[in-house]
Structures are given as C-alpha cells and as structure tokens.
Amino acid sequence: MLSFETVPSFRAVLPSSSRSSSSSSSFSFCGGASRLRRHHHQNDIITRRRKNLLVSVKASSSSSEEEEEQEEGEEQKEERDDPSLEKEFEERRKQSNRDSAVDWISTWKTNQNDPEFLAKQDIERQERRDKILETARSFEYVFVHDFISGSKPNDAFAHMFLKDELGKLQIDVFAPDLSGVESISEGVEVLAKAIEERQTERNGGREKRPLRLIGTSVGALCCVLYASKCDKETFEGTNSNANGSEVDKLFLLGPCFNVEKCLFNYRATFNVTFTDSFIEDAKKIDKFPFVTCPTYIVSGADDTISSLEDAVHWTRQASTLLRATNEGDEDTKKMNTSSAKANKGREAGERRLLEVSGVGHRVESALPHALPRFKEFFNLPNV
C-alpha cells in the first residue's frame, strides 16, 4: 500500500519590526543577510523533506509491488494445488490435442452409419423445431397495407406472399381493411379497433397474444404509431386496451417517416391528390415516432417516396440515443419524439436496416429475397 505525506506550504514570517510595508508579499528580505540565510536554510529543509518523501513513496511503491507479486504467487500456488482446476486443464488440453480430434472424427463417422444414432438425432431436431414453432404460433401476426391509393389488403403483394409462406407453418396473417380512411390518425384508430376485436374473438378475449406488426409504406407508419401509442400508455399507466395487447416486434417495408414530405412526393410522382384534412393531419403526426420494441426495416436505395435517409436516421437513433433525451434537441424541434422529454427513462429497442435497390417505393416486391431475414428476425423455422 502506498503512503503519502502532505507537505505543508511554507511561508517565511519575519518579526514585526522588520516586516515590509507590503503585506501581500510572501517573503520579505528587508531584515539583512541573517534573515536571508535563515530563508535559504528553511528552503533547504523543505527540499530535503521533499526528497525524503519521494524516496519514501518509491520505497513504499516497491514494497507494494513485492507484496502484490508475493500474493499473486501464493494464488497461483493455490490454483496449482486445486485438483479440480488441474482436472479441467487436463480435459481442455485433451480437447485441443490432435489425437482427441482424430478420435472425435472417427466417432462422428461411425455415428453417421449408425441408424439408431441418426434416428435419435432426427427426433431431437424435430423436438427443437416443434418448440420453436410453438413459440412462433403464440403471436398474432398483423399485416397493415398501404391505403393511400384506396387499395385493399388482398391487393398487396406482401400480404399474399406472407399469407402463403406463414400458412406453411400454420400461422394465420390478420390483415384489417384500412381502405377508405380519411387520415393517417384515423387509420391508426381503425387498426387499434380491429386488433381489439380480433383479440376479443379469440376465446372471448382470454387469450392475449402479443403482436407482430408488418406494414408497407403508410401502413408501416401506422404500425410504428400504434406501437408508440401502446408504449406510451403502458409507460404512463393509462393503457386503455382491455386485452392488454403488446407489440413484440415490427417489420417495416418502405416506411413513410416524415410523412408530410412523403405525401408531397406521392403527389409529384403519382399525381395523387389528398384532401386538406388529410394533409393537415399529416402535419401533426410525429416524423420519427419513438418505440421500444425491436424493429427491422427494408428500405429502397432508389425510393423516391420515402427516402432511405429518413430510414437510416430513425434506425441510428437506437444506437446513438438509446434513451430518449431532454427537450431542446434539434430533433425535438423537428417533431422527433424519439428525443422528447416525455420519453425520458424509456429505452429504444434494437433496430436493423436492410437496403435494397431497383424496386423504387415497391419495397414489398423485395420480400422474397428478404425472407431469410424475415424468418431470422421472427425466429421462424424453415419448412
């Protein structure tokens, strides 16, 4: 252990009869040579004390190092004397031994020709798959289509594709009809009501399945807004959902973050017109809603409606912010609730982003290529 001695600061004080008229000086040399010699003598004393202190610290440090080395040596001796550690070391040495590897390969080749062993492996593999599938079926899968053009769920390629793929696992895809809604806020309300009715139909509402939401374009934004609404109500303790639905994960295809800008791009690209109430509602919607559940985004590099830049910005918030920050940030001024003070103390969920090219805003057409990512994200077994 190091020991330190504090050396007090020194100030020479002379007799009052010989002090200088200046009271601010630390030293006064008006008393003649004798006082000057005393001053030098006292400085020598301080210098020697400091040298002795330095030597003491070095000696103490050296002694401390010796003690640490001695203690480390004793610990190593105890470890060497411990039979369990010696046994573990021997087992690891055997595992890294070439002969051990040769034995393992020989055993593996033998097992490959053993029908009983192979049958046992197949049973174990099937049991693991059944367990994964049972977990996957315990969720409610909800698809939310892009309703801006008035299309219906069955008009969406992603819905038909997922209905077919998840159907192979005997998993139903619930797709509420949002066509005809007059604003995005109304779309979120219709989605919430449809989910509540769906949960009520299942054993009278006694079976409360967590939700896995999948959406395209504006429908993807509705998924985020719904999840953000559930998060906020749960955090504030005002969750009005009688079924207690919770959003487990989100899978978004070309989500329309910064939706007001997306509507402008829609109008310029497809010559689509929107009512004044629809546009006014879009102006009030959070540009980058805050959610706590894990999210996977598939965004188009050449998407002229919802930009890849906005998707990257929202994705990065999970890694750079992690937690909602205080008000006053630049993002808050831009209606980014991921930085709002109201979310302080809530941690953002993991977010992943997959960039695709050559599909424009029809990102859902890239879903077959992204299917392995989809299954890995939701932990779904292969057929």
Secondary structure, 3 states (H helix, E strand, C coil): CCCCCCCCCCCCCCCHHHCCCCCCCCCCCCCCHHHHHHHHHHHHHHHHHHHHHHHHHHHHHHHHHHHHHHHHHHHHHHHHHCHHHHHHHHHHHHHCCHHHHHHHHHHHHHHHCCHHHHHHHHHHHHHHHHHHHHHHCCCEEEEECCCCCCCCHHHCHHHHHHHHHHHCCCCCEECCCCCCCCCHHHHHHHHHHHHHHHHHHCHHHCCCCCEEEEEECHHHHHHHHHHHHHHHHHHHCCCCCCCCCCEEEEEEECCCCCHHHHHHHHHHHHCCCCCHHHHHHHHHCCCCCCCCCCEEEEEECCCCCCCHHHHHHHHHHHHHCCECCCCCCHHHHCCCHHHCHHHCCCECCCEEEEEECCCCCCHHHHHHHHHHHHHHHHCCCCC
